[in-house]
Amino acid sequence: MSESQVALITGGGSGIGAAVARQLLDSGHRVAVTGRGEERLRAFAEELGRPEGLLTLVGDTAVYDDVRAAVDSTLKAFGRLDTVVANAGSATHDTVAEGDPDGWRDMVLTNVLGPALLIRASIDALKETRGRIVLVGSVAGFVHGPGNLYGATKWAVTGLAENTRRQVTEWGVGVTLVAPGRTETPFWDSYGSLPPGHLLTAGQIADSVVWAIRQPAGVDVNTVVIRPVGQPV
């Protein structure tokens, strides 16, 4: 296998996923990114100048065949897999008592099932490289919000990270949960406006993701919660 490490990032065409991809490419990684929208992925690749070390893959993170195909394509293109980043996510920005259930299924499947499918599809390759799983959660996965179903999905991701760590650590695979606070990303597009106060940038969250990925062999950073100064909860 080539010495150059390889990462697979779901939802990697924009926001935090794209910022992580940029930083890893700059540091010499080869990177595969997935997303549902072919046009968005194409625009991302063109923005970066279509680097040789970037692979873009269209697929749905909540469909196992798509996730398995993404892992297989990454291995075929690059010969190894060192890191997976479960970044794809969505929010309906409503509540269980007053919201529209039509949007809930997609959010729950993307936010909860998606990371589990990525773990299942990639674990054999990660065992070979003694690699790392990164799950992008949320502060909402630690702090209860009134009627916040999105937050409930992120509580599930918080639990999934530790449950996964307890199983895969014996295989030499690390697990890191990165839980951002309010961050300026396309996450807020469906909300209609950015929340008030200071916001983190996608690049700042990517700094922490990449820091965790680049820890020395044998070091497993498990939970990183990042809030902007001024966010009280």
N, C-alpha and C positions, 0 to 999 in steps of 0.2 A: 504494500500500500504506500501511496505517496505520503510524505511527512506532513504535507499541508493539511490542516484540520478542516473538517466539513461540518456545517451546521444546516439544519432544516428548520425553517421558521414558518408556522402557519399564520395566515393573515399578514403576510410580509410585504404587501405592496404599498402600505401607507402607515402613518402613525408610528407607534412604538416598534412594531415589527420591522418597518422600513428603516427606522433609525438604528436598530440593532444590526440589520443586514449591512448598512453602510459602514458601521464601525468595524464589523468583523471582516468585511472585504478589505478595508483599509489596513487591517492588521495582518493580512495574508491568508485569511480563511477562504475556502470555497463555500459558497452559500446557495442553498435552494430555498426559494420562497413560494408559498402557495397562496391562492386566493380564489374567490368565486368569479371575479371579473377579469376576463382576458385583457380588456382594454386598459384597465388600471395597472395590471402587471406589465404590459407592454410599455406604458408610459414611464413606469418606474425604471425599467431596464434602459430605456432610451435616455432618461435623465442622468443615469450613471455612465452613459456611453457604451452600453452593452458589454460590460467586462467579461472576459473569458471565464472567470470564476463564478459567474452568476447563472443560476438555472431558475427559470420561472415555470410554475406548474399550476394549471387551472384545476380546481377541485373543491369539494365541499368537505370541510373538516369534520362534519357530523355524519359522513357516509364512509363506512370502513373501507369499501373498495377503493374510494378516492384516496384515502389516507395511505392505505397499503401500496397503491400505485405510486404515490409521491415518494415513499420510502424506497421502493424498488428503483424508481427512476433516478433518485439521488445516488444510490449505490452503483447503478449502472454507469452514470456519468462520472462519478468521482472516486469510486472504489472503496469508500469507507463512510462511516457516519460517527461523529464524535459528540454532537450536541443536537438536541431537539428543543425548540422553543414553542410551547403551546401559547400562542399569542392571540389567535383569532377569537373574537368575542363580539357580542352585541348587547344592546339594552333597549327596552321598550319605554323606560322612563315613566312608568305608571305604577299603580299599586294593586294589591290583590283585592281590595275592597271596591275599587272604583275604576280599574283598568279594563283594557280590551283583551280578552283571552286569546283572540286570534293571533296575536304576536308572541304569545308566551312560549309556544312549542319550539319555535325556531331558536329563541333565546336560550331556553334550557338545554336543547340539544347541542347548540354551538358551544355554550359556555361550560357545560358539565360533561356531556358525552364526548365532545371533541377532544379534550385533553386526554381522556381515558383511552380513546381509540389511538391517539398518537403514541402513547406509552406502549400499548399492546403491539402496534405495528413496528415499532423501532427497537424494542428491548433486546432482541437477539443481536442486532448490529451494535448496539451500545455496549453489550457485554464484551464484545470482541475488542473494543477500543477503551473499555473502562471509562465510558463517557459520562455525559451529564444531561439530565432532564431539567428544563426550566419551565415553570408554569407561571404565567402572568395572571395574578389574581387581582385583588383590590383591597383598599382600606375597608370597603363595604363588606368584605369577608371577615372583618374583625369587629365592626361596630354595627349594631342593629339600627336600621332605619325604618320608620313607620310604614308598614305595608310594602316594603321594598323587596319585590321578587328577584330583581337583578342581584341585590345583595345576598339573597338566599343562594343563588347560583354560585356566587363567589365564596360563600361559606363552604359550599361543597368542594370548591377548588382548594381551599385551605386544608380541608380534611384529606382530600385526595393526595396532596403533596406529602403529608406526613405518612399516610397509609402506604403510599408508594415507596417512600424512603425506607420504611421498615422492611420492605420486601427486597428491594434491589440493592441495598447497601452491601449485602453479603456477596454480591456479584461484582463489586467494585464500581458501581454506578452511583453517581451523586444526584441529588435532587435539591433544587432551589426554587422556593416560592418568592416571587417579587410582587409586592402588593403596593401599587401606586395610589396616592391620593389624587386630588384634582389635577388633571393634566390636559393641556391643550392639544387635542387630537380630533380626528373625525368622529370619535365616540359621541361627541355632543351634537353632531349634525341633526340627528333625529329629535333632539331635545328642543332645538330651535334657537338656542343661544348658549354662550359660554356661561358657566357659573360665576358668581361675583368673587372678587378677591384675587390674590396672586395665584397663578397656576404654574405648575411645572411644565417643562417642555418634554417632548418625546425623546429628545437627545439626552436629557438628564436621566430619564428612566433607563435608556439604553446604556448609559455609563455604568449603572449598577448591574445590569444584566451581564454586560461584557466583563466587568470586574469579577463577578461570580464564576463565569465560565473560565476565566484565566487563572483561577487559583491553582496552586501547585498540586501535583499528584498527591492524593491522600488527604486533601483538605476538602471538606464538604460544607459549604455555606448553605444553611437550610432555609432561613426566613429573613427577608429584607422588606421592611415596611417603610415607604417613602412618602412623606407629606410635604407640601409647600408650607413654609413658615406662615402662620396665620390661619391655617385650617384647624379648627378646634377639635373636630371629631373625625 
